[in-house]
């Protein structure tokens, strides 16, 4: 079983969602199903079938969250040195050809949001960066092809997940 690195805030959010689904939402959907069942013929009862579909989706989410929370490895990146790139590091890169600068923060899969510069530690890009330090060069294989980057800065910047 592979551990899933994540921030404490993400772990707490996922745990709270799991608890709410198990203790509140399950009861609500059970009541809806009971009420729909009381209306009679189940074959043509759209409310019953919709509630059962919703129940199935909710149970799938409960199973998913149970797995993720069970495999969680909570990491506090503020306690890491960030001399070398690691979980929680914010990395400033410069494309050697275009001189375009990009900034990424390496986070867990549950926090990942590439459009906001948050890349999963399991992503190929993060795997290429982990262990490198300021001044190193790195070859990143992107959809557009291989690109050489200079690592300008490695730091820790607390991120706000919303």
SVG drawing of the C-alpha trace seen along z (x, -y; Angstrom):
<svg xmlns="http://www.w3.org/2000/svg" viewBox="-48 -35 72 38">
<polyline fill="none" stroke="black" stroke-width="0.4" points="0.0,0.0 1.6,-3.2 1.4,-6.2 -0.2,-9.4 1.7,-12.5 -0.5,-15.5 -0.7,-18.6 -2.5,-18.5 -5.2,-20.9 -6.0,-18.5 -6.1,-15.5 -8.4,-17.3 -10.7,-18.4 -10.9,-14.9 -11.5,-13.3 -14.3,-15.8 -15.9,-15.1 -15.7,-11.3 -17.2,-11.7 -20.0,-13.9 -20.8,-11.4 -20.9,-8.5 -22.8,-10.1 -25.1,-12.6 -25.5,-12.0 -26.0,-8.2 -28.9,-8.8 -30.4,-11.4 -30.3,-9.3 -31.7,-6.3 -34.7,-8.4 -35.2,-9.6 -35.0,-5.9 -37.6,-4.9 -39.9,-7.7 -39.6,-6.8 -40.1,-3.1 -43.3,-3.9 -44.8,-5.4 -45.3,-2.0 -44.2,-0.3 -40.4,-0.6 -40.0,0.3 -41.4,-3.1 -40.5,-5.1 -38.1,-7.8 -37.4,-9.2 -36.4,-5.8 -34.0,-5.2 -32.5,-8.7 -32.0,-8.2 -30.4,-4.8 -28.1,-6.3 -27.1,-9.1 -26.5,-6.5 -24.2,-4.5 -22.2,-7.7 -22.0,-8.6 -20.8,-5.1 -18.1,-5.2 -16.9,-8.5 -16.9,-7.1 -14.8,-4.2 -12.4,-6.5 -12.0,-8.8 -11.5,-5.8 -8.7,-4.6 -7.0,-8.0 -7.3,-8.9 -6.1,-5.4 -3.0,-5.9 -2.3,-9.5 1.2,-10.5 0.8,-14.0 3.8,-16.1 4.5,-19.6 6.7,-21.1 7.6,-24.1 9.8,-21.6 11.9,-20.7 15.1,-22.5 14.2,-23.0 17.8,-23.3 17.0,-20.4 13.6,-20.2 11.2,-18.1 7.5,-18.0 6.2,-21.5 9.1,-23.2 8.3,-26.2 10.6,-26.1 11.4,-28.9 12.5,-27.7 13.8,-29.5 13.5,-27.9 16.9,-28.0 15.7,-28.7 12.9,-31.2 14.0,-32.6 10.4,-32.3 10.1,-31.9 7.7,-29.5 7.0,-28.8 5.7,-25.5 5.0,-24.1 5.3,-20.4 2.3,-19.0 0.3,-15.8 -2.0,-14.4 -5.1,-15.6 -3.8,-19.2 -2.5,-19.2 -3.8,-22.0 -1.4,-22.7 -3.2,-25.8 -2.3,-27.3 1.2,-26.1 0.6,-23.2 2.1,-20.0 1.7,-16.5 4.8,-14.9 3.9,-11.8 3.9,-13.8 6.8,-13.2 7.8,-16.9 8.0,-16.7 9.9,-13.4 12.5,-15.1 12.8,-18.1 12.9,-16.3 16.5,-16.2 17.8,-19.0 18.9,-22.4 19.4,-26.0 21.8,-26.3 21.1,-22.8 19.8,-22.2 17.0,-19.8 15.5,-18.3 11.7,-18.2 9.8,-16.1 6.7,-18.0 3.9,-17.4 5.8,-19.9 9.0,-17.8 12.1,-17.9 12.9,-21.3 16.0,-22.4 15.4,-24.5 17.7,-26.3 16.6,-26.0 16.8,-29.6 15.4,-29.3 14.1,-26.7 12.1,-27.9 9.2,-27.2 6.2,-29.4 3.0,-28.5 0.2,-27.8 -3.4,-28.6 -5.7,-25.8 -9.2,-26.9"/>
</svg>
